[in-house]
Amino acid sequence: MIEQIHGSLLKKMPTFCVVNCQGIGFGLHISLNTFRYLGEPSEEVDLLTHLHVREDALQLYGFVEEAERDMFRKLINVSGIGPRLAITILSGLPVKELKQALALDDVDSLIKIPGVGRKTAQRLILELKEKMEISAEAVLTQIPHLAATERDKIGEALKALVILGYKQSEAKLGIEKVIKKHGKELSLEDLIKIALQEI
């Protein structure tokens, strides 16, 4: 298994690059995210790789960061998602935003990616949602018009609900329902108690 390549960049295009490694030119399929981080031809590059083996071909995929390669490997394990579509998905959304969309059941963000329809988006969420870890801060960005003190309180409530065993998406939904019904002025304790009832 080829895990990493270090060499000089011979050629780069938005979805493909060639790296000269001790006289051998390795062609790697890449996402737009990785393309943005590549330098100019002749500059040194260091890419993490994934070798995809098919009956009729060996295809090498390159990634500038471990998080992107890890997400790529998760994506190609979803039924119906091949390496090409996985690269398209990674080109359509940065890894952090993709994780957030999957964790929060955000079908609308996923279907904006070319080649991803509603059924594919729902399948991605179904199979990958539980594997996503996102920060409280990412969830808070989904709740508009929060003052700094409210953000702290809601962040603490969210963490408490997750510690109690609820998924982040469930905790977020519960907190949103509480805020809609009771406003943002509740104490932290009341916010958690009522959110538990809503969940």
N, C-alpha and C positions, 0 to 999 in steps of 0.2 A: 504494500500500500504506500502510495506517495502522499505524505502528510504536509509537506512544505517545500516551496521552491524559492531559492535565492539566486538572483542573477541580474543581468542588465535588460532593460526593456527594449525590445526590438521594434514592436509595433503595438498600437492600441486603438481600439474602436470602442464605441459605447457598450458592446456586449461581448467583446473578444479581445484578447491580447496575446502577444507572443513574447516569451521570456527566454533569453539566451543563457543557458546554464552549462558552462564549460564546453561550449561549442555545439550544444544541442538546443534547438529551438522548440520550446514547449508551448503549444497552443492551449490557452485556458479560456473557457467561457466565464464571463463575469457579469455582475449586476451593475447598474448605473451607479450605485453607491460606491462600489469598489473602483469603478472607472474614474470617479471624481477625485479619488485619493492617489491615483497613479501619477507619477511625474511625467516628464517628457522622454521620448526615445533616447536611449543610451544611459539613462539614469538607473541606479541600482533599485531593485524592487525586492520585497520579501512578501510572499503570499502564502497563506494557508491554503491547502487544497483538499479536494474530494475527488477520488477516482470513481467514476460511474461505469460499471461493466455491463455491456449489453451483448447479446449474441453476435451482433455484427459490428460492434464498435467499442472502443475504450474512449471515454470522454473525461477530460480533466476540467474541473471547475475551481476557480480561484477566488479567494476572499481576503479582504484587508484586515478583518478582525474575527476573533473567535465567535463572538455573538452571532455574526451573520452566517458563518459556517454551521453553527449549531442549529440555527433556525432553518437553514436549507435542509439539513438532515432530518429535522422534524417534519418539514413540509413534504419531502419525497416519501415519507412513510405513511402519508395520508392516501387512502385509496383514490385513484384517479388523478393524482398530482405527480407529474413526471418532472425531471430536472429542468426542462425548458420553462414550464409554467412556474416552477419554484423560483427560478431566476427572475421571471417577469414580476412575480409577487414581491420579491425583494427589491426590485427596481421601482415598483409602484409605491411602496411604503418603507421608510426606515424601520429597522428592527424594533426600536422602542415603540413606535406608533403601531406597528403590526401586532406586537404583544398586547398593547392596550386594546386594540380593536377586537382581538380574539378573546381576551379576558372579560371584556365588557359587552360581548354579544353585538358588536357594532357592525352589522351586516352592510349598512349604507356605505361605510368607509371602504369595506372590502370590495364591493361591487364596482367601485370606481376604477379598480385596477383592470386593465385590458385582459380579457380572457377569463375573468372571474365573474360568473353569473351568480344569481341568488342561491341556487342549489349548491354550487361549489363553495360559496361563502359559508353557508349553513353547515356543510360537511366539515370544513376547516375548523369552525367553532366547536362543533360536536366532538371532533377527535383531538383538538389541541388545547381547548380552553383550560382544562385542568392542569396542563403542563406549564401554563404561563404564570410568571410572577411579576407583578407590577407594583410600583410604590404607591403609598397613600397619596403622594403628590399628584401622580398621574390620574388617580380617581377624582381628586378634588378639582382638577381642571374641568371635569365634566359637570360640575355644579357651579353655575354662574353667580356673579354678584356677591362674592364673599369678602368680608373685611378680614384683616389679618387675624384678629382674635377669633373670629368665626371659623376661619380655616384651621387654626390650631385645635379648636374644640372638636370640629368635625373629623379632623385627622385622628385625634385621640379616640373618638367613638368608633371610627372605622377600624383602627388597630385592635381595639377591645373586641369588636365583633369577630374579627378574623381569629384572634386568640381563642375565642369561644368556639371556634370550629366552623364558622360560616365562610363561604367563598366570598372573595372580594366583590364579585358582581352582585351577590345577594345582599351583602352589607351595604353597598352603594345604593341599591334599589330601596332598601329599607329606610336608609337615612334620607333619601330624596322624598319618599312618601311622608315621613315625619315633618320635614321642612315645609312641604306643600300644605299639610294640614294644620301645623302648629306654629309655623314661622321659625326664625333662626335664634330666637331669644331663650330657648330652653337651656337648662343647665346640662352639663355633660352627663350627669347621672340620669336625668329624665330622658335625654336624647337616646341614650343606650337602651333604657327600659322600654320606651315606646317603639324604638326600631326593632327590638326583639319581638314585640307583639306583631309588628307589620311583617316581619320575615316569616 
